[in-house]
């Protein structure tokens, strides 16, 4: 039951990412389609101007102009919005509304301008509506139902009208369009499924890569950074602090008498002690700090933009927190800490860490369960 919950959360997260990817593709691909559909209507009107009713054509182009401007304003708002706000919940319904309006105006307007007694003009109108349908497949392919709705709104008014005419040619054109629409429906379904699968596979691979990267950088027992990850980030932090002339302090922590705990109570108890120490460290420091388990019972912390006085106070508090831990049957957990700060003699990170390590051994030599500062 518990093991299934993370998997369900992962699937839900990936499904949300896939929907967002589909939305991004929808907006990127359909900018040119919006302008193309408007230009197609203008071109159709120009080609058939002498065969059409000018008043109807002007009204149709006027309505398309308004709907096109509405859609363009939506695109501008989308691309100007922050990345975090470009979510399906916020934008899908807007796109649906403007698309349905524009497609309905196109379809009903094509029927309105179609002359009832001019086969050539009717054929041209149907040719342009079919062309609009083809463009819908390429532009809205990430959303199958959006594709089908837009095609239906564009094609059905003229096609339905042709079906009820007495001419064999008119009925034949309507039937040809319906056959074409059936093929488009099948192709749209396959294309939409293929795109969704591609997006899902991409997101699953990214998720797997993040997990593997995290596992390679994380100490399995404590959940802290492992030795390699610690020194990679610590090296970068050291150079940043040196370049910006920001003070940097290092803490080295070692559990007291840890071998005795393992020998007396067993490694399972020792592991539980280390887990608790990892929990204390992970909740005691800032995001800007770098901390990890170097191996065994030894831990290290780097504190950027921190004076030696503040680092010493932090170390003392850490000693007290560890002393307050209870891991049955172990009593009186203690740790020793060494603190060091950067100075002009520290040419690299290892000088700083070596100074903190020397201070740690000094704390142990003085009786353990205390903090020593490098001099």
VMD Tcl script that draws the C-alpha trace (Angstrom):
set ca {
  {0.00 0.00 0.00}
  {2.73 2.44 1.02}
  {5.00 1.44 -1.86}
  {2.22 2.14 -4.35}
  {1.64 5.70 -3.13}
  {4.96 7.14 -4.38}
  {4.41 5.44 -7.73}
  {0.95 6.99 -8.03}
  {2.36 10.41 -7.12}
  {5.08 9.96 -9.76}
  {2.52 8.99 -12.43}
  {0.35 11.97 -11.50}
  {3.35 14.31 -11.69}
  {4.45 12.94 -15.06}
  {0.89 13.18 -16.42}
  {0.81 16.84 -15.39}
  {4.15 17.47 -17.07}
  {2.92 15.78 -20.25}
  {-0.16 18.03 -20.33}
  {2.08 21.07 -19.89}
  {4.33 19.89 -22.72}
  {1.28 19.46 -24.94}
  {0.11 22.97 -24.08}
  {3.51 24.46 -24.93}
  {3.53 22.69 -28.29}
  {-0.04 23.82 -28.97}
  {0.83 27.49 -28.50}
  {4.12 27.26 -30.39}
  {2.62 25.51 -33.42}
  {-0.65 27.36 -33.78}
  {0.50 30.98 -34.00}
  {1.07 30.64 -37.75}
  {-2.16 28.61 -38.09}
  {-4.25 31.47 -36.70}
  {-2.84 33.91 -39.24}
  {-3.03 31.25 -41.96}
  {-6.72 30.62 -41.39}
  {-7.43 34.34 -41.65}
  {-5.39 34.68 -44.84}
  {-7.16 31.62 -46.30}
  {-10.53 33.32 -45.81}
  {-9.21 36.52 -47.42}
  {-7.80 34.57 -50.38}
  {-11.05 32.61 -50.86}
  {-13.02 35.87 -50.83}
  {-10.64 37.43 -53.35}
  {-10.77 34.43 -55.72}
  {-14.57 34.24 -55.64}
  {-15.39 37.93 -55.15}
  {-17.45 38.19 -58.32}
  {-19.36 35.01 -57.47}
  {-20.16 35.85 -53.83}
  {-22.41 38.29 -52.05}
  {-20.12 41.22 -51.08}
  {-22.11 42.12 -47.97}
  {-21.90 38.57 -46.62}
  {-18.18 38.39 -47.43}
  {-17.43 41.67 -45.65}
  {-19.41 40.55 -42.60}
  {-17.58 37.21 -42.56}
  {-14.14 38.78 -42.88}
  {-15.04 41.32 -40.18}
  {-16.02 38.58 -37.72}
  {-12.87 36.60 -38.56}
  {-10.78 39.72 -38.02}
  {-12.26 40.15 -34.54}
  {-11.76 36.48 -33.60}
  {-8.21 36.51 -35.01}
  {-7.30 39.59 -32.98}
  {-8.78 37.92 -29.90}
  {-6.62 34.84 -30.45}
  {-3.50 36.89 -31.16}
  {-4.02 38.80 -27.91}
  {-4.27 35.47 -26.11}
  {-0.96 34.35 -27.64}
  {0.72 37.59 -26.61}
  {-0.57 37.18 -23.04}
  {0.62 33.57 -22.95}
  {4.15 34.23 -24.16}
  {4.51 37.26 -21.90}
  {3.37 35.36 -18.81}
  {5.96 33.80 -16.47}
  {6.87 30.19 -17.21}
  {5.30 29.04 -13.95}
  {1.91 30.46 -15.00}
  {1.78 28.66 -18.37}
  {-0.26 25.79 -16.99}
  {-3.05 23.73 -18.61}
  {-5.46 24.75 -15.87}
  {-4.93 28.42 -16.71}
  {-4.76 28.32 -20.51}
  {-6.49 25.26 -21.96}
  {-10.03 26.58 -21.50}
  {-9.06 29.93 -23.04}
  {-7.63 28.18 -26.05}
  {-10.71 25.95 -26.39}
  {-13.02 28.97 -26.27}
  {-11.15 31.04 -28.85}
  {-10.62 28.04 -31.14}
  {-14.29 27.04 -31.06}
  {-15.34 30.63 -31.77}
  {-12.91 31.02 -34.67}
  {-13.70 27.60 -36.20}
  {-17.46 28.21 -35.93}
  {-17.12 31.59 -37.63}
  {-15.06 29.98 -40.38}
  {-17.48 27.08 -40.93}
  {-20.74 29.05 -40.74}
  {-19.22 31.89 -42.72}
  {-18.10 29.53 -45.50}
  {-21.66 28.23 -45.72}
  {-23.04 31.77 -45.76}
  {-20.82 32.90 -48.62}
  {-21.31 29.73 -50.67}
  {-23.54 30.54 -53.68}
  {-26.36 27.99 -54.04}
  {-26.15 27.77 -57.84}
  {-22.42 27.96 -58.63}
  {-20.64 24.59 -58.56}
  {-17.21 26.07 -59.19}
  {-17.52 28.45 -56.27}
  {-18.87 25.64 -54.08}
  {-15.90 23.45 -55.02}
  {-13.48 26.26 -54.15}
  {-15.15 26.82 -50.80}
  {-14.96 23.10 -50.00}
  {-11.33 23.01 -51.11}
  {-10.47 25.77 -48.66}
  {-12.42 24.16 -45.81}
  {-10.63 20.85 -46.39}
  {-7.33 22.75 -46.41}
  {-8.26 24.29 -43.08}
  {-8.90 20.80 -41.72}
  {-5.48 19.58 -42.84}
  {-3.83 22.52 -41.08}
  {-5.79 21.70 -37.92}
  {-4.27 18.21 -37.85}
  {-0.74 19.60 -37.96}
  {-1.37 22.40 -35.45}
  {-3.56 20.78 -32.82}
  {-2.17 17.23 -33.04}
  {-1.21 17.18 -29.36}
  {-4.91 17.55 -28.52}
  {-6.98 15.00 -30.43}
  {-10.39 16.26 -29.34}
  {-9.40 19.83 -30.11}
  {-8.43 18.75 -33.62}
  {-11.70 16.90 -34.21}
  {-13.87 19.70 -32.84}
  {-12.18 22.33 -35.00}
  {-12.47 20.13 -38.11}
  {-16.16 19.46 -37.41}
  {-16.97 23.14 -36.91}
  {-15.26 24.06 -40.19}
  {-16.44 21.18 -42.37}
  {-19.91 20.22 -41.17}
  {-21.96 23.31 -42.13}
  {-21.03 23.20 -45.83}
  {-20.87 19.41 -45.98}
  {-24.31 19.00 -44.42}
  {-25.79 21.52 -46.83}
  {-24.27 19.74 -49.85}
  {-25.62 16.37 -48.71}
  {-29.20 17.60 -49.09}
  {-28.78 19.05 -52.57}
  {-30.21 17.39 -55.67}
  {-27.03 17.45 -57.74}
  {-24.97 14.26 -57.82}
  {-21.79 16.37 -57.92}
  {-22.76 18.24 -54.77}
  {-23.64 15.06 -52.88}
  {-20.43 13.48 -54.18}
  {-18.37 16.37 -52.84}
  {-20.03 16.00 -49.46}
  {-19.42 12.25 -49.35}
  {-15.78 12.75 -50.38}
  {-15.33 15.22 -47.55}
  {-16.88 12.79 -45.06}
  {-14.57 10.00 -46.23}
  {-11.64 12.35 -45.88}
  {-12.82 13.28 -42.37}
  {-12.97 9.61 -41.34}
  {-9.35 9.10 -42.40}
  {-8.36 12.27 -40.59}
  {-10.07 11.03 -37.43}
  {-8.07 7.80 -37.45}
  {-4.78 9.53 -38.29}
  {-5.39 12.15 -35.61}
  {-5.91 9.50 -32.96}
  {-2.67 7.72 -33.86}
  {-0.68 10.96 -34.06}
  {-2.05 12.24 -30.77}
  {-1.29 8.95 -28.99}
  {2.22 8.87 -30.46}
  {2.94 12.43 -29.30}
  {1.62 11.77 -25.82}
  {3.71 8.61 -25.57}
  {6.79 10.51 -26.74}
  {6.25 13.22 -24.13}
  {5.67 10.60 -21.43}
  {8.81 8.64 -22.32}
  {10.84 11.84 -22.28}
  {9.56 12.82 -18.85}
  {10.04 9.30 -17.47}
  {13.63 9.29 -18.72}
  {14.24 12.69 -17.11}
  {12.75 11.42 -13.85}
  {14.90 8.28 -13.94}
  {17.98 10.40 -14.63}
  {17.22 12.66 -11.66}
  {16.75 9.62 -9.41}
  {20.00 8.02 -10.55}
  {21.88 11.31 -10.14}
  {20.44 11.79 -6.66}
  {21.31 8.20 -5.71}
  {24.89 8.64 -6.97}
  {25.30 11.77 -4.81}
  {23.49 10.63 -1.67}
  {24.66 8.59 1.28}
  {22.11 5.79 1.46}
  {22.17 5.49 5.24}
  {21.82 9.11 6.33}
  {20.31 10.78 3.26}
  {23.09 13.38 3.28}
  {25.53 14.04 0.46}
  {28.15 11.35 0.11}
  {31.87 12.11 0.18}
  {32.19 12.67 -3.57}
  {29.14 14.94 -3.82}
  {30.20 16.88 -0.75}
  {33.63 17.72 -2.09}
  {32.28 18.59 -5.55}
  {29.89 21.18 -4.10}
  {32.33 22.24 -1.39}
  {35.01 22.98 -3.99}
  {32.63 25.24 -5.90}
  {31.51 26.98 -2.71}
  {35.12 27.55 -1.63}
  {36.00 29.21 -4.95}
  {32.83 31.35 -4.88}
  {33.56 32.59 -1.35}
  {37.20 33.27 -2.19}
  {36.29 35.17 -5.38}
  {33.64 37.25 -3.61}
  {35.77 37.66 -0.45}
  {33.07 36.08 1.69}
  {34.07 34.34 4.95}
  {33.73 30.56 5.02}
  {33.82 28.23 8.01}
  {34.17 24.46 8.15}
  {32.88 22.05 10.77}
  {34.20 18.52 11.15}
  {32.08 16.23 13.33}
  {32.92 12.78 14.60}
  {30.81 10.58 16.88}
  {32.48 9.70 20.16}
  {33.13 6.01 20.92}
  {31.23 4.89 17.84}
  {33.26 1.68 17.51}
  {32.20 0.79 21.04}
  {28.53 1.27 20.05}
  {28.92 -1.07 17.08}
  {30.85 -3.68 19.07}
  {28.48 -3.59 22.04}
  {25.04 -3.19 20.47}
  {25.58 -4.28 16.88}
  {25.77 -2.52 13.54}
  {21.99 -2.10 13.28}
  {22.01 0.12 16.34}
  {25.07 1.93 15.01}
  {23.29 2.55 11.73}
  {20.29 3.95 13.57}
  {22.58 6.34 15.45}
  {24.04 7.55 12.15}
  {20.55 8.01 10.72}
  {19.62 10.21 13.66}
  {22.80 12.25 13.26}
  {21.99 12.67 9.57}
  {18.51 13.89 10.50}
  {19.93 16.42 12.97}
  {22.42 17.77 10.43}
  {19.91 17.99 7.58}
  {17.52 20.08 9.72}
  {20.14 22.27 11.42}
  {21.61 24.12 8.47}
  {20.64 26.49 5.67}
  {20.15 25.66 2.01}
  {23.28 27.67 1.26}
  {25.35 25.42 3.52}
  {27.04 22.28 2.20}
  {27.03 19.21 4.43}
  {27.58 15.50 4.04}
  {28.87 12.25 5.44}
  {32.54 11.73 4.62}
  {32.56 8.12 5.75}
  {32.07 6.04 8.88}
  {30.96 8.32 11.70}
  {32.57 11.45 10.26}
  {30.54 14.38 8.91}
  {31.49 17.78 7.47}
  {29.70 21.11 7.05}
  {30.68 24.28 5.19}
  {29.09 27.56 6.31}
  {29.41 30.42 3.79}
  {29.18 34.05 4.89}
  {29.61 32.96 8.52}
  {32.06 34.32 11.09}
  {34.08 32.04 13.33}
  {32.06 33.25 16.34}
  {28.75 32.27 14.73}
  {30.19 28.95 13.54}
  {31.36 28.20 17.06}
  {27.87 28.92 18.46}
  {26.33 26.66 15.81}
  {28.77 23.87 16.68}
  {27.99 24.19 20.41}
  {24.27 23.95 19.68}
  {24.89 20.88 17.52}
  {26.78 19.22 20.39}
  {23.84 19.85 22.73}
  {21.29 18.53 20.22}
  {23.24 15.31 19.70}
  {23.61 14.86 23.45}
  {19.82 15.00 23.71}
  {19.25 12.12 21.25}
  {17.97 8.79 22.52}
  {18.61 5.57 20.62}
  {17.82 2.53 22.74}
  {19.74 0.81 24.17}
  {22.53 3.39 23.67}
  {22.78 6.04 26.33}
  {24.63 9.35 26.32}
  {25.41 9.91 22.64}
  {28.12 12.51 22.21}
  {30.16 14.00 19.39}
  {33.29 16.09 18.98}
  {33.57 19.00 16.57}
  {36.39 20.96 15.03}
  {35.82 24.46 13.61}
  {38.05 26.37 11.19}
  {37.70 29.57 9.18}
  {39.35 30.58 5.93}
  {42.29 32.94 5.94}
  {44.85 34.14 3.41}
  {46.98 31.01 3.97}
  {44.23 28.71 2.67}
  {45.15 28.19 -0.95}
  {42.50 25.54 -1.48}
  {39.62 23.74 0.19}
  {41.80 20.98 1.61}
  {43.78 23.42 3.75}
  {40.53 24.59 5.34}
  {39.25 21.04 5.85}
  {42.62 19.93 7.25}
  {42.53 22.75 9.81}
  {39.02 21.74 10.89}
  {40.16 18.12 11.10}
  {43.09 19.09 13.34}
  {40.69 21.00 15.58}
  {38.46 17.90 15.73}
  {41.33 15.77 16.99}
  {42.14 18.47 19.50}
  {38.54 18.28 20.79}
  {38.89 14.50 21.19}
  {42.25 14.89 22.94}
  {40.68 17.32 25.41}
  {38.09 14.74 26.48}
  {35.49 14.59 23.64}
  {31.91 15.95 23.66}
  {33.15 19.46 22.95}
  {34.14 21.92 20.25}
  {37.68 23.03 19.41}
  {38.63 25.93 17.12}
  {41.60 25.81 14.79}
  {44.28 28.40 15.55}
}
mol new
graphics top color blue
foreach p $ca { graphics top sphere $p radius 0.5 }
foreach p [lrange $ca 0 end-1] q [lrange $ca 1 end] { graphics top cylinder $p $q radius 0.2 }
display resetview
